[in-house]
Amino acid sequence: MEVSDTPGAVPALVTEPRFAQRLREYLEAEQVLDARYRLQRMPEGSVALPVLGDKLTEQHMRALQRAQPHARSPLPQDPVPSKAAAVRTPAQRLSRELHGRPWSTSILHIEAVKSYAPHVHHVVLDLECAGLCPRVGSL
């Protein structure tokens, strides 16, 4: 599998347009389709489907070659963000941005609100979340 050092490049499987829907369904079922980016039409008429490079295994590639021999190996593509990625809430963007990295949370304000169900307690929290910068010299 090819991996690009170019920032912003995303691995994508390239196929013919008539097989794109079937390939998309397979990638979604195997949870390797990168939903943050859109399918792209290539200049030569083929279609590139963005994949999660770290989840796409050799086993997936062998299964793809057996089921869909027209699919080519992952090539780095310049991604086009999906519509869903463009409308994410600030909390979702922060969560995705900080996934796997250390971050801190502090409670700015707590307020109890009226509950209309017995034995249920509701609170509203104002949180401040921020990513932690790695310390210089730490591993």
N, C-alpha and C positions, 0 to 999 in steps of 0.2 A: 504494500500500500504506500502510495506517495504521500508525503506530508510536506507542506510548504512552510518556509520560514517567514513568509510575507505576512505581516500583521493583517488580520481581517480575512485571510484566505480560509476557506472551509472545504473539507473533502466532500466530493459529490460523486455519485454513480451516474454514468452517462449511458443512455439507452435511446432507442428509437421511440418517437412519439406514440406509436400504436401500442407499445408495451409499457408505457409510463404508468398508467393506472394500476396495472397488475403489480408492477414493481413497487409502487407507492404503498399498496395494501400489504404486501409482504414486509416492507420495511417498518410500517406502522405496527404490524402484528409482532414483529421481533423487537420493537422499541429501539430501533437504530436510526429512524428518520429524524432529522433535526428540524423540529417544528418552528424554530426561531427564524428560519429562512424560507423563501419561496422557491418553487421549482423554476428553473431558468431554461429558456430556449437558447441553444448554441447556434453559432453562425452557419454551421454545416447542416442544420435542420434537426439535430438530435436534441435530447432533453437531459438536463442535469438535475438530479435530486440530491439535496444536501443530506449528509449522514453524520452521525456522531462517530467520529474517527476512533475514539477510544473504546467504543462498544462494538464496532464492526470487526468481527473476528475472522480468522481464516475459515472457520467452519461456515460462517455466513457466506463467505465468498464462494466456497465449494458448492454450497446449496444453490446459490444464485447461478453459478455456471451450469449446473445440471438442469435447473428449472428454466432459466432464461439465458441461453448462451450468448444472446445479443448484448447483454449488459457488460460494459467495460469497467475496468478497475477504477477505484476512486482517483479523481483528479482534483487538485486544488482549484477552487473557483472563488471569484469575488462575490460575496453573498449579497442578496437583496433581502432586507428584513421582511418578515411576514406581517400581515395586518394585525395579527394577535399580539406580536411583539411590540408594535407601535402603540397599542392602547393599554399596555400594562400599567397597573397602579404604581405609585412611588414605592410602596412596600414590596411589591413583586419585583420591581427593578433592583431595589436594594438587596433583596434576598438572592437574586440570581447573580448580582455583581459580587457579593461577598461569599457565595457558596464555596465551602472548603477553605476559607481563609478566616483567621481570627478576627473577631469584632467584639465590640462592647455595647451593652445596653444599660441605660439608666432611666429610672422612673422619674418623670418631672412632676406628675400630678396624678392623684388617685381620687376618684369620686364614686361614691355608691349611688346607684340609681334604683328607682322603685321597681320591684319585681311583682308580676301579676300571677305568679305561680307559687304554691306553697313549697317551702324547703329549697327554693332557688334564689341565689344571691347573684346580683349583677354588679359589676364595677366597670368604670371607664378609666382606662390608663392612657396617659400621655407619655409616650416613650421617646427617648432620643437614642438612635442607633448609629454607630459609626464603625468603620473598619479600622483596625489597629495597624499602624505602620510597623513593618518589621524593624527590629532594632539593628543598628549597625554592628557587625561582628557576630551576630547570632547565626546559628545554623538552621 
